[in-house]
Each structure stands twice: as structure tokens, then as C-alpha cells.
């Protein structure tokens, strides 16, 4: 509905009104200052084409017959005049535009509309005198653009309003395209073509704004309007070509870039104070650059004409714009009377650009939809494949966990005066902690507890190698230090970037002594359930698998009835709660101290429960075992 209303308004205001105004085409004379002779002259034709040279100062004269006395004030309309002027009716000044020498300034882009009060009108013959001064070699000079008209103020204003409404409606369409493309780019930022099309529209609006009659009656300094006009005129073709380049994703050639650069430089030069002649010299350079850009545009469209629908649409719009633009340039160069056909050509081009962007967006959405469907299908297939691989991996891990449970059997047995119970809680299905024992022929027992760096499959593989080497070394070596040295040598080629912490203990039950060695591992705790004593055994050593030549010490501890030993990995003390607080040594000691009255199985279960309550999830494998001596 709004578009239909706008169209009707456009038709209403663009259909010429039948106002009765008098065309003042015949009877004009011109007298140059300093000359006595008055010559017949044509209006609507520049003075320079009628034998006059600049600089020029003189007077147009016309006798106007008024047969009936009008009821309202009259007005004279002379369109734009390339001169400073002062206009008289029956010898009385009725208006002036610009200023004469010595402060000469031709307000050349303002229409001449002067009201004639009723008091100045006489029945019969009246005289109109237009005093002009022209000093620019590039100006047409005089009343050249159209034939002056005479009529009532309302009739003349209707003519001016008609011109303004026509320009405003065209400008509104351009501004609407600017808003639509600018907002679209701000929201999507998918392509710069919309941004450049918006730039083309808004700069064209700026170019045509000074042609609106009303703008010159708003107390805006004329130089501001002149600079705006030329700046926008020089810059908007740059945006046209940038739009076409980005629409087709083409690189800008060196020639095109050079013309863009020169256009931009000339546009900014126009923002400086300058006399009209120099501005028009720059316009001629702009015409030359425009002539260079036309084949660039044609070549660009030709390359893409058969590739996409938007190329065809833009080509048709560019063809119309080029035709009207060339017609305007030729008319302006020959007569100086720009018909403003370019605005209709550019409007056609902008609508073609909007349609082309819409086509491109529709194709892009279609391609994205197809791509999305393909991607969803691919994701579905990959998900199914991942589920399949996950199931295979899960089955393998379950099997590996079963194998590891056989490699690391639970230590729950009694031997002579020694009892032991163990807990193994891997972070994943399989872990890198390893413990084992070996009962010698003399009744002594060797225990090994190791913690491989990391967890999961890699750590479990290293743990399996520990099992192999333990079974080889344990029957031959009872001394913990020598045991460690042999194990270190065998694990060096296996460990590489990993490392292992370990504690080996040998319980000589006949001689009531326990010997142990430590390699980077937490020292065990010693307790006595009779005396309720608790202490961490001393001893430190280098980590296993780090280097070949190391020193490992053997420590001794006498055994007494009621002794209890607690061996563990740092997975206990490094467990964290939701606040990232560590379980720590102090909490472990509290649990041990509170278990003097508990059996070793009950103590192990108590510690296990406390760890699970404290840690929201395990961050490492947790392994420990408790040994009681009766």
C-alpha cells in the first residue's frame, strides 16, 4: 500500500501542470557596458555564442505589455544564470543574485526568481532590465538555460515546486535504496557490494541536492553547496565500479584503481576554496576519467554476463545509466544545459543493483541450504562412524581393563604374621598405577608400588612392562636398592618421555625387619595399633626412567606386633573437590589416625569412601594397600 501511494504521488507531481504563464522569448535586447549600441539578443542561448567575450558586463532589456491589471503580485523566473545579476522592473530593483565587482561572485547554481509587487506594475508597457556580469571563461554567460517566464507568484511558485517535488521524489528513492542497503550491510556484513551500492545512492543524493530550488532559500552559504555538489559528483562513480567489482568478486585492476584514486583526490580538492573556472577544468578531467571507466565497466560485465543472472541485470542497468550519462555529458559540453537525465539512468542502475544483490543473496541462501543439508548428512554419517569406533574402543578398553585386572590382582591375603589388603581405582577403565608382590622361598615378601606419569592406555602399557620386569627381578633380588637399580635399567628404553615413581619394600618376617627404597614416590606411613602411633617413614630418591646412573638408598624399619603400613600413590592427596581444594596429606593422616580400631579392610573402605565424598571426580589413578603385622 505505501509503495502504491508513493507511485500515485510521483505520477501526480511529475505530470506537467497547466499553469498559464507568459513565455518571454522575443523582443530582448542587450547593451554591453561602455557601448552605446543596443543589439537584439536571444535568450536561452549563451552570450558567448552570440559574439560576446568575457569578461562581460551589460544589460538585458525587454518591454512587457500588461493589458489587464493583475489582482496579485507577479513574478519573473529566469532559471539558472551563469552570471551575477541585478534585476529591475520599471527602474526599481526587484532582486539580485551574486555580487558585482570588486567583490565579484556569480551564484550560478541558484535559480532566478524575483517577485514583482503590484505597486510596480503599470497597465500597458513595462520594462524589465537584467544587469549581468560574467568573468568566467568556462561559463555560458547570461540568460542561457531556458526562456524566462512571467506570471503570478502562485503560478511561478507552482513551476518551482513541481521541479523541486520531482527532484525530492527522485532523491527519496535514492535515499531509500541507501537506507535499505546500509541497514542490510550493518545487520549481515555478508558482502561489501550492498555497502558500495548504498554509497552510490547517498553520494548521488548529495550531488543532486543543490539542484533543489528550495535549498537556496535556507541561508546555506553557496560555497558549501558548490563543494557538496562537486565532491559527490566526483566520488559516486567510484562507488559504482566498486559495487560491480565486489558483486562479482573481481580484483580491481591497476587502471581501475588509478582512476578511483584520481577521482577521490579530485573530489577532495573540490572541498577547497576555488574559482568556478578551475572547478570546471577539473570537471573536464573527470569526464576523461569517466570515459576510461566506461570500458572497464563494460569489460567487467562482459566477463560475467553469461555466468550469473545478476550480471545480466546489472548489465542492463549499466547500459541505461551509460546511455543517459553520455547524453547528459554531450548536452552539457555543447549547450551547458544539463538535462539531468543521468539521475534516471543511475536510478535504473541502482534498482538493477538491488535486484542483483537479491538474486545473489537468494542463490547464496540456496547454496547454504544445500551445503547445510550435505553437512548434516556428513555429520550423521560421521556420528554413526564415531559411535561405531567408540563402541570398538569401549570394547577394547573393557577387554584391556580385564587384562589389567589379571596383571594387577587384588592383594588380599595372609602370610605368616603378615596380612595385606589393596584398593585400585583407575581414573579411566585402565590406569597407570601398578602394584605387585612376590613371596620368597625363605618366607620373606617383596612388595612393589609404581605410579606411571599420566593415565589411560599409554600408562597402562608401561605398567604391563613393569609387571614383566617385576616377575624377572623379584625372585633374584631382595635388596630394595638393587631391585630399583635393575628395574630402572630395564625401564629406561621403554619410558622415554614418561617417568615412573616407585616404592619397593621387603618384609623379612623371620628377622622382624622391613627394608624399603623410594624413587620419587610418596613415603609410606607407619602405624602401630597397640600404641596408636602414626608417622611417615623417611626416605627419598630420584624418579625412575630419567637417567641410567643413579643412587638409590635402602632404609630399614624394625617390625613389632601391631605394626601397620600404608603404601599409596599421589592420586589420593592430589584429588580435588569442586572448589579445587586438594585432599592433601593432612586429611589422609586424619583418616589413618581414626582407623586404629578398624581392620585393614575397614580402614581401606573408610578411606575409599572419604575420597569419593571429597572429590567430585578423580583427576588421577588412586591406588593404595595396607599391611598389618601380628
WOJOUR-V61520 format. One record per residue. N is the residue number from 1. SS is DSSP state (A for helix, B for strand, O for the rest). PHI is phi in radians with two decimals (none if undefined). PSI is psi in whole degrees, 0 to 359 (* if undefined). Layout:
n={N,N}
ss={SS,SS}
phi={PHI,PHI}
psi={PSI,PSI}
This chain:
n={1,2,3,4,5,6,7,8,9,10,11,12,13,14,15,16,17,18,19,20,21,22,23,24,25,26,27,28,29,30,31,32,33,34,35,36,37,38,39,40,41,42,43,44,45,46,47,48,49,50,51,52,53,54,55,56,57,58,59,60,61,62,63,64,65,66,67,68,69,70,71,72,73,74,75,76,77,78,79,80,81,82,83,84,85,86,87,88,89,90,91,92,93,94,95,96,97,98,99,100,101,102,103,104,105,106,107,108,109,110,111,112,113,114,115,116,117,118,119,120,121,122,123,124,125,126,127,128,129,130,131,132,133,134,135,136,137,138,139,140,141,142,143,144,145,146,147,148,149,150,151,152,153,154,155,156,157,158,159,160,161,162,163,164,165,166,167,168,169,170,171,172,173,174,175,176,177,178,179,180,181,182,183,184,185,186,187,188,189,190,191,192,193,194,195,196,197,198,199,200,201,202,203,204,205,206,207,208,209,210,211,212,213,214,215,216,217,218,219,220,221,222,223,224,225,226,227,228,229,230,231,232,233,234,235,236,237,238,239,240,241,242,243,244,245,246,247,248,249,250,251,252,253,254,255,256,257,258,259,260,261,262,263,264,265,266,267,268,269,270,271,272,273,274,275,276,277,278,279,280,281,282,283,284,285,286,287,288,289,290,291,292,293,294,295,296,297,298,299,300,301,302,303,304,305,306,307,308,309,310,311,312,313,314,315,316,317,318,319,320,321,322,323,324,325,326,327,328,329,330,331,332,333,334,335,336,337,338,339,340,341,342,343,344,345,346,347,348,349,350,351,352,353,354,355,356,357,358,359,360,361,362,363,364,365,366,367,368,369,370,371,372,373,374,375,376,377,378,379,380,381,382,383,384,385,386,387,388,389,390,391,392,393,394,395,396,397,398,399,400,401,402,403,404,405,406,407,408,409,410,411,412,413,414,415,416,417,418,419,420,421,422,423,424,425,426,427,428,429,430,431,432,433,434,435,436,437,438,439,440,441,442,443,444,445,446,447,448,449,450,451,452,453,454,455,456,457,458,459,460,461,462,463,464,465,466,467,468,469,470,471,472,473,474,475,476,477,478,479,480,481,482,483,484,485,486,487,488,489,490,491,492,493,494,495,496,497,498,499,500,501,502,503,504,505,506,507,508,509,510,511,512,513,514,515,516,517,518,519,520,521,522,523,524,525,526,527,528,529,530,531,532,533,534,535,536,537,538,539,540,541,542,543,544,545,546,547,548,549,550,551,552,553,554,555,556,557,558,559,560,561,562,563,564,565,566,567,568,569,570,571,572,573,574,575,576,577,578,579,580,581,582,583,584,585,586,587,588,589,590,591,592,593,594,595,596,597,598,599,600,601,602,603,604,605,606,607,608,609,610,611,612,613,614,615,616,617,618,619,620,621,622,623,624,625,626,627,628,629,630}
ss={O,A,A,A,A,A,A,A,A,A,A,A,A,A,O,O,O,O,O,O,O,B,B,O,O,O,O,O,B,B,B,B,O,O,O,O,O,O,B,B,O,O,O,O,O,O,A,A,A,A,O,O,O,O,O,B,B,B,B,B,B,B,B,B,B,B,O,O,O,O,O,O,O,B,B,B,B,B,B,B,O,O,O,B,B,B,B,B,B,O,O,B,B,B,B,B,B,O,B,O,O,O,O,O,B,O,O,O,O,O,B,B,B,B,B,B,O,A,A,A,O,O,O,B,B,B,B,B,B,B,B,B,B,B,O,O,O,O,O,O,O,O,O,O,O,O,O,O,B,B,B,B,A,A,A,A,A,A,A,A,A,A,A,A,A,A,A,A,A,A,A,A,A,A,A,A,A,A,A,A,A,A,A,A,A,A,A,A,O,O,O,O,A,A,A,A,A,A,A,A,A,A,A,A,A,A,A,A,A,O,O,O,A,A,A,A,A,O,O,O,O,A,A,A,A,A,A,A,A,A,A,A,A,A,A,A,A,A,A,A,A,A,A,A,A,A,A,O,O,O,O,O,O,A,A,A,A,A,A,A,A,A,A,A,A,A,A,A,A,O,O,O,O,O,O,A,A,A,A,A,A,A,A,A,A,A,A,A,A,A,A,A,A,A,A,A,A,A,A,A,A,A,A,A,O,O,O,O,A,A,A,A,A,A,A,A,A,A,A,A,A,A,A,A,A,A,A,A,A,A,A,A,A,A,A,O,O,O,O,O,O,A,A,A,A,A,A,A,A,A,A,A,A,A,A,A,A,A,A,A,A,A,A,A,A,A,A,A,A,A,A,A,A,A,A,A,A,A,A,A,A,A,A,A,A,A,A,A,A,A,A,A,A,A,A,A,A,A,A,A,A,A,A,A,A,A,A,O,O,O,O,O,B,B,B,O,O,B,B,B,B,B,B,B,B,O,O,O,O,O,O,O,B,B,B,B,B,B,B,O,O,O,O,O,B,B,B,B,B,B,B,B,O,O,O,O,A,A,A,A,A,A,A,A,A,A,A,A,A,A,A,A,A,O,O,O,O,O,O,A,A,A,A,A,A,A,A,A,A,A,A,A,A,A,A,O,O,O,O,B,B,B,B,B,B,B,B,B,O,O,O,O,B,B,B,B,B,B,B,O,O,O,O,O,B,B,B,B,O,O,O,O,B,B,B,B,O,O,O,O,O,O,O,B,O,O,O,O,O,O,O,O,O,O,B,B,B,B,O,O,O,O,B,B,B,B,B,B,O,O,O,O,O,O,O,B,O,O,O,O,O,B,O,A,A,A,A,A,A,A,A,A,A,O,O,O,O,O,O,A,A,A,A,A,A,A,A,A,A,A,A,A,A,A,O,O,O,O,O,O,O,B,B,B,B,B,B,B,B,O}
phi={none,-1.05,-1.17,-1.14,-1.10,-1.09,-1.14,-1.12,-1.10,-1.06,-1.11,-1.08,-1.49,-1.70,-1.46,-0.99,-1.48,-1.67,-1.21,-1.57,-2.16,-1.65,-1.45,-1.71,-1.65,-1.97,1.64,-1.42,-2.25,-2.43,-2.19,-1.33,-1.04,1.62,-1.95,-1.51,-1.38,-1.84,-1.97,-1.11,-2.45,-1.74,-1.69,1.52,-2.23,-1.05,-1.12,-1.16,-1.63,-2.04,1.66,-1.74,-2.08,-1.59,-1.20,-2.45,-2.41,-3.01,-2.27,-1.46,-2.36,-2.64,-1.62,-2.06,-1.65,-1.99,-1.45,-2.12,-1.26,-1.23,-1.54,-2.38,-1.09,-1.84,-2.64,-2.09,-2.23,-2.09,1.03,-1.52,-2.12,-1.41,-2.89,-1.41,-2.52,-2.40,-1.97,-2.19,-2.16,0.93,1.45,-1.86,-1.09,-2.02,2.91,-2.62,-2.40,1.36,-2.56,-1.53,-1.04,-1.52,-1.72,-1.09,-2.69,-1.57,-1.39,-1.28,-1.71,-1.85,-1.24,-1.70,-2.23,-2.24,-1.49,-2.04,-1.05,-1.03,-1.12,-1.57,-1.44,-2.22,-1.27,1.94,-1.55,-2.17,-2.01,-1.90,-2.16,-2.10,-1.54,-2.20,-2.41,-2.36,-2.18,-1.66,-1.23,-1.61,-1.51,-1.44,1.18,1.50,-1.48,-2.04,-1.33,-2.70,-1.40,-1.06,-2.23,-2.31,-3.09,-1.23,-0.99,-1.09,-1.16,-1.17,-1.12,-1.02,-1.10,-1.20,-1.11,-1.01,-1.09,-1.17,-1.09,-1.03,-1.18,-1.17,-1.14,-1.08,-1.09,-1.12,-1.12,-1.08,-1.16,-1.10,-1.11,-1.03,-1.09,-1.07,-1.32,-1.14,-1.16,-1.05,-1.21,-1.10,-1.44,-1.82,0.90,-1.47,-2.60,-1.39,-1.05,-1.11,-1.14,-1.22,-1.16,-1.09,-1.09,-1.01,-1.13,-1.25,-1.26,-1.19,-1.04,-1.09,-1.18,-1.52,-0.99,-1.14,-1.43,-1.35,-1.04,-1.10,-1.10,-1.44,-1.89,-1.84,1.08,-1.55,-1.04,-1.02,-1.16,-1.08,-1.19,-1.09,-1.15,-1.08,-1.02,-1.26,-1.05,-1.19,-1.07,-1.38,-1.62,-1.22,-1.10,-1.05,-1.21,-1.09,-1.21,-1.09,-1.06,-1.13,-1.06,-1.24,-1.09,-1.83,0.94,-1.79,-1.27,-1.38,-1.23,-1.10,-1.12,-1.09,-1.08,-1.10,-1.13,-1.06,-1.10,-1.15,-1.01,-1.14,-1.08,-1.10,-1.07,-1.28,-1.10,-1.16,-1.37,-1.58,-1.12,-2.83,-1.36,-0.99,-1.01,-1.14,-1.10,-1.28,-1.07,-1.15,-1.11,-1.11,-1.11,-1.08,-1.03,-1.10,-1.12,-1.14,-1.13,-1.28,-1.26,-1.05,-1.13,-1.08,-1.15,-1.09,-1.10,-1.12,-1.21,-1.11,-1.11,-1.93,-1.01,-1.66,-1.55,-2.39,-1.17,-1.14,-1.14,-1.14,-1.09,-1.13,-1.09,-1.12,-1.10,-1.16,-1.10,-1.11,-1.09,-1.13,-1.06,-1.16,-1.12,-1.10,-1.06,-1.15,-1.10,-1.09,-1.09,-1.17,-1.18,-1.39,-1.94,1.36,-1.80,-1.14,-1.51,1.02,-1.26,-1.00,-1.10,-1.28,-1.16,-1.16,-1.08,-1.06,-1.11,-1.14,-1.10,-1.11,-1.12,-1.07,-1.12,-1.12,-1.10,-1.11,-1.11,-1.12,-1.13,-1.11,-1.15,-1.10,-1.10,-1.13,-1.13,-1.14,-1.12,-1.12,-1.13,-1.13,-1.12,-1.13,-1.15,-1.09,-1.12,-1.12,-1.11,-1.07,-1.13,-1.16,-1.11,-1.08,-1.14,-1.13,-1.06,-1.12,-1.13,-1.11,-1.10,-1.09,-1.13,-1.09,-1.10,-1.13,-1.16,-1.08,-1.13,-1.12,-1.12,-1.12,-1.14,-1.17,-1.12,-1.39,-1.24,-2.09,-1.21,-1.03,-1.59,-2.39,-2.69,-2.13,-2.49,0.96,-1.63,-1.92,-2.20,-2.46,-2.52,-2.19,-2.36,-2.27,-2.18,-1.21,-1.11,-1.94,-1.10,-2.20,-2.40,-1.85,-1.47,-2.51,-2.42,-2.85,-2.56,-2.53,-1.71,-1.37,-1.13,-1.48,1.61,-1.30,-2.25,-1.89,-2.01,-2.23,-2.30,-2.20,-2.30,-1.48,-0.98,1.56,-2.74,1.56,-1.11,-1.05,-1.14,-1.15,-1.13,-1.14,-1.07,-1.15,-1.19,-1.07,-1.05,-1.06,-1.22,-1.08,-1.10,-1.44,-1.50,-0.94,-1.13,-1.74,-2.29,-1.73,-1.26,-1.00,-1.12,-1.14,-1.01,-1.12,-1.10,-1.11,-1.14,-1.07,-1.10,-1.28,-1.57,-0.95,-1.19,-1.55,-1.23,0.93,-1.43,-1.52,-2.55,-2.29,-1.84,-2.68,-2.37,-2.02,-2.27,-2.20,-1.71,-1.66,-1.24,-1.18,-1.66,0.92,-2.47,-2.08,-1.95,-2.64,-2.34,-2.17,-2.21,1.16,-1.91,-1.02,-1.20,-1.24,-1.70,-2.02,-2.31,-2.39,-1.33,-1.49,-1.59,0.96,-1.76,-2.52,-2.72,-1.48,-1.22,-1.36,2.03,-2.43,-2.97,-1.23,-1.33,-1.51,1.48,-1.56,-2.67,-1.39,-1.55,-2.38,-2.06,-2.16,-1.84,-1.79,-1.94,-2.13,-2.59,-1.25,-1.69,-2.38,-1.00,1.60,-1.20,-2.39,-2.11,-2.15,-1.83,-2.69,-1.76,-1.27,-1.06,-1.24,-1.23,-1.69,-1.13,-2.15,-1.65,-1.14,-1.59,1.10,-1.52,-1.40,-1.08,1.36,-1.19,-1.13,-1.18,-1.12,-1.12,-1.08,-1.14,-1.17,-1.17,-1.52,-2.07,-1.08,-1.54,-1.75,-1.25,-1.11,-1.18,-1.15,-1.13,-1.04,-1.18,-1.08,-1.17,-1.05,-1.14,-1.15,-1.11,-1.15,-1.22,-1.41,-1.61,-1.28,-2.80,-1.31,-1.78,-2.80,-1.13,-2.03,-2.44,-2.79,-2.54,-2.09,-2.11,-1.90,-2.04,-1.68}
psi={313,322,322,318,317,322,318,319,319,315,320,315,344,354,122,138,154,45,139,101,154,125,125,71,326,158,8,145,162,135,118,141,135,351,143,334,135,126,146,144,154,137,155,0,131,148,327,341,2,25,4,148,151,153,150,135,130,184,131,142,145,134,125,125,129,110,322,140,123,157,343,170,151,174,156,139,122,14,205,138,127,58,162,145,158,127,139,146,116,40,358,130,131,355,159,155,134,196,149,169,145,349,53,131,117,110,70,341,11,137,151,108,117,131,144,109,150,327,339,348,141,145,127,224,132,153,130,126,129,108,123,155,131,127,0,130,336,358,158,335,130,193,92,336,319,174,127,152,155,135,192,159,317,320,316,318,323,319,317,320,320,315,317,316,321,314,321,319,318,315,323,322,316,316,325,319,319,311,315,316,321,315,319,319,320,326,323,319,35,327,143,351,320,323,317,327,321,319,319,314,312,326,329,322,316,326,319,347,316,347,353,124,319,331,335,355,17,19,29,133,132,328,328,317,322,314,320,315,307,324,310,324,321,333,333,329,331,317,330,311,324,322,312,319,312,330,323,9,45,143,144,126,164,321,314,317,321,316,321,314,315,318,315,317,314,323,317,332,325,345,353,156,137,146,157,322,313,326,319,331,318,328,321,321,320,319,318,314,325,321,329,324,332,309,329,316,317,316,319,317,324,321,330,3,318,1,319,155,324,332,322,315,312,324,317,316,319,324,315,314,319,317,310,323,315,319,319,316,314,315,319,318,320,313,339,1,85,125,357,34,337,324,326,324,315,323,317,317,319,318,321,321,317,316,321,317,321,318,317,318,319,318,320,317,321,316,320,322,316,319,321,319,318,320,319,319,317,319,320,315,317,323,317,319,319,319,320,313,323,319,317,316,319,317,320,320,321,317,318,322,321,319,320,325,332,327,328,78,147,133,94,90,167,139,111,241,8,134,144,146,140,161,131,114,90,146,319,192,328,155,180,3,145,134,154,171,161,128,118,167,332,5,351,159,134,130,141,134,122,152,110,138,131,194,176,204,312,314,323,324,318,321,323,326,325,320,313,313,326,314,334,320,319,316,337,338,120,334,121,318,313,324,314,318,316,316,321,316,320,332,345,312,340,320,312,253,349,175,166,138,148,153,128,133,144,117,110,94,331,317,4,53,143,125,147,157,148,135,91,15,152,134,146,162,143,131,163,116,352,310,357,42,151,129,147,129,144,180,131,167,168,162,157,144,8,311,169,309,107,165,126,134,147,130,151,151,125,143,141,153,138,357,144,133,139,112,138,162,164,0,334,302,338,6,144,150,188,336,12,27,138,148,311,165,322,319,323,318,324,317,320,317,333,8,20,326,0,153,166,328,317,322,315,318,322,315,318,315,320,322,316,323,328,311,127,338,151,136,356,165,141,121,136,157,153,136,127,143,125,*}
